[in-house]
Amino acid sequence: MIFNNRVAVVTGSAKGLGAAMVQRFAQEGVKVVVVDFDFEKVNVVVEQIISNGGEAIGFKCDVTNREDVKALGEKVIEHYGRLDILVNNAGITRDSSFKKMTDEQWDAVLNVDLKSIFIVTQELYKYMEANNYGRIINISSVIGLSGNFGQSNYSAAKAGVIGLTKTLAIELGKKGITVNAVAPGFINTDMTKVMPENVKDKMVASIPVGRAGEPNDIASAVAFLASEETGFISGVTLSVNGAMYLA
Ligand SMILES: NC(=O)c1ccc[n+]([C@@H]2O[C@H](COP(=O)([O-])OP(=O)(O)OC[C@H]3O[C@@H](n4cnc5c(N)ncnc54)[C@H](O)[C@@H]3O)[C@@H](O)[C@H]2O)c1
């Protein structure tokens, strides 16, 4: 994969899929910005990358807070002088049956999983536009395609991510920026750790490739879409789910 002196911001990268993405980018020679509101974990990831010979800085940021995000953009430019790749990865779940879903659960998930992409992309794409080059990857989910019992908030947000990705691909294309979504299936991270063992076993048994996904499976797909060779791929949703759900 080709990356010439590129700089990447990955939101929610203190652990899970985001941490795998920044580590993968760093291995490819990309300078990374580890962004999360859990600053202790941000520092651990930054230190790991640096000790493996990569380049990384960390930033504490709540992606739902526009002021935090503006400050993030300024810091990236101050430190690296450019921004080429943005992965909107931060996400949460607040599961409940539709009948019992509260306004609080609905708003929390819609804010972090969907509105933050509006805020972060609006504040940061201008730095890509300045160089007429950019790669934006938004993390959706298989649940945004299939729906799921107990996840009306999450499936609405993740389906929204796909619609937003398509519109941004149309609006930002002439600025040299591609915008794509990745829809992970069932991946082993803290997000899925909380599921009951019997539900997890059933889910894994239903995956045709015969295993759960690992964070590196997603990091590879994201790295591909972020590389320089993919300039004619825009507006797509890449499912990375072991054929668990075929959209
Ligand atoms: N794990 C899976 O099976 C799976 C499947 C499909 C999609 N996804 C999506 O992938 C993304 C990453 O998931 P994960 O499994 O790594 O989750 P995770 O819970 O392990 O990590 C998410 C990270 O996002 C951070 N975060 C949450 N809210 C934030 C905010 N407001 N500002 C800044 N950082 C914030 C958390 O601190 C955490 O470090 C999410 O968007 C999730 O919906 C995960």
The ligand as an SDF file (V2000), in Angstrom:
LIG
                    3D

 44 48  0  0  0  0  0  0  0  0999 V2000
  -16.4700   -4.4790   17.8940 N   0  0  0  0  0  0  0  0  0  0  0  0
  -17.3570   -4.7660   16.9520 C   0  0  0  0  0  0  0  0  0  0  0  0
  -17.7730   -5.9420   16.7770 O   0  0  0  0  0  0  0  0  0  0  0  0
  -17.8920   -3.6830   16.0490 C   0  0  0  0  0  0  0  0  0  0  0  0
  -18.7360   -4.0880   15.0180 C   0  0  0  0  0  0  0  0  0  0  0  0
  -19.2380   -3.1300   14.1560 C   0  0  0  0  0  0  0  0  0  0  0  0
  -18.8920   -1.8060   14.3090 C   0  0  0  0  0  0  0  0  0  0  0  0
  -18.0790   -1.4400   15.3440 N   0  0  0  0  0  0  0  0  0  0  0  0
  -17.7540   -0.0120   15.4390 C   0  0  0  0  0  0  0  0  0  0  0  0
  -16.3510    0.1630   15.4480 O   0  0  0  0  0  0  0  0  0  0  0  0
  -15.9940    1.3120   16.1990 C   0  0  0  0  0  0  0  0  0  0  0  0
  -14.9770    0.9290   17.2700 C   0  0  0  0  0  0  0  0  0  0  0  0
  -15.5500   -0.0610   18.1090 O   0  0  0  0  0  0  0  0  0  0  0  0
  -14.7090   -0.8990   19.1830 P   0  0  0  0  0  0  0  0  0  0  0  0
  -15.2820   -2.2530   19.1960 O   0  0  0  0  0  0  0  0  0  0  0  0
  -13.2640   -0.6930   18.9640 O   0  0  0  0  0  0  0  0  0  0  0  0
  -15.1800   -0.1460   20.5160 O   0  0  0  0  0  0  0  0  0  0  0  0
  -14.3980    0.1250   21.8850 P   0  0  0  0  0  0  0  0  0  0  0  0
  -15.4670    0.3970   22.8840 O   0  0  0  0  0  0  0  0  0  0  0  0
  -13.3900   -0.9500   22.1620 O   0  0  0  0  0  0  0  0  0  0  0  0
  -13.6030    1.4810   21.5700 O   0  0  0  0  0  0  0  0  0  0  0  0
  -14.2740    2.6780   21.2740 C   0  0  0  0  0  0  0  0  0  0  0  0
  -13.3940    3.8490   21.6510 C   0  0  0  0  0  0  0  0  0  0  0  0
  -14.1200    5.0660   21.3580 O   0  0  0  0  0  0  0  0  0  0  0  0
  -13.8940    5.9680   22.4340 C   0  0  0  0  0  0  0  0  0  0  0  0
  -14.9870    6.9470   22.5020 N   0  0  0  0  0  0  0  0  0  0  0  0
  -16.2880    6.6990   22.8040 C   0  0  0  0  0  0  0  0  0  0  0  0
  -16.9800    7.8620   22.8140 N   0  0  0  0  0  0  0  0  0  0  0  0
  -16.0890    8.8520   22.5270 C   0  0  0  0  0  0  0  0  0  0  0  0
  -16.1890   10.2690   22.4090 C   0  0  0  0  0  0  0  0  0  0  0  0
  -17.3540   10.9140   22.6120 N   0  0  0  0  0  0  0  0  0  0  0  0
  -15.0750   10.9890   22.0950 N   0  0  0  0  0  0  0  0  0  0  0  0
  -13.8900   10.3540   21.9200 C   0  0  0  0  0  0  0  0  0  0  0  0
  -13.7210    9.0170   22.0290 N   0  0  0  0  0  0  0  0  0  0  0  0
  -14.8120    8.2810   22.3260 C   0  0  0  0  0  0  0  0  0  0  0  0
  -13.8210    5.0900   23.6700 C   0  0  0  0  0  0  0  0  0  0  0  0
  -13.1690    5.7690   24.7620 O   0  0  0  0  0  0  0  0  0  0  0  0
  -13.0350    3.8850   23.1570 C   0  0  0  0  0  0  0  0  0  0  0  0
  -11.6420    4.0600   23.3420 O   0  0  0  0  0  0  0  0  0  0  0  0
  -17.3120    1.8520   16.7710 C   0  0  0  0  0  0  0  0  0  0  0  0
  -17.8010    2.8820   15.9430 O   0  0  0  0  0  0  0  0  0  0  0  0
  -18.2370    0.6440   16.7220 C   0  0  0  0  0  0  0  0  0  0  0  0
  -19.5860    1.0030   16.6620 O   0  0  0  0  0  0  0  0  0  0  0  0
  -17.5530   -2.3500   16.2150 C   0  0  0  0  0  0  0  0  0  0  0  0
  1  2  1  0
  2  3  2  0
  2  4  1  0
  4  5  1  0
  4 44  2  0
  5  6  2  0
  6  7  1  0
  7  8  2  0
  8  9  1  0
  8 44  1  0
  9 10  1  0
  9 42  1  0
 10 11  1  0
 11 12  1  0
 11 40  1  0
 12 13  1  0
 13 14  1  0
 14 15  2  0
 14 16  1  0
 14 17  1  0
 17 18  1  0
 18 19  2  0
 18 20  1  0
 18 21  1  0
 21 22  1  0
 22 23  1  0
 23 24  1  0
 23 38  1  0
 24 25  1  0
 25 26  1  0
 25 36  1  0
 26 27  1  0
 26 35  1  0
 27 28  2  0
 28 29  1  0
 29 30  1  0
 29 35  2  0
 30 31  1  0
 30 32  2  0
 32 33  1  0
 33 34  2  0
 34 35  1  0
 36 37  1  0
 36 38  1  0
 38 39  1  0
 40 41  1  0
 40 42  1  0
 42 43  1  0
M  CHG  2   8   1  16  -1
M  END
$$$$
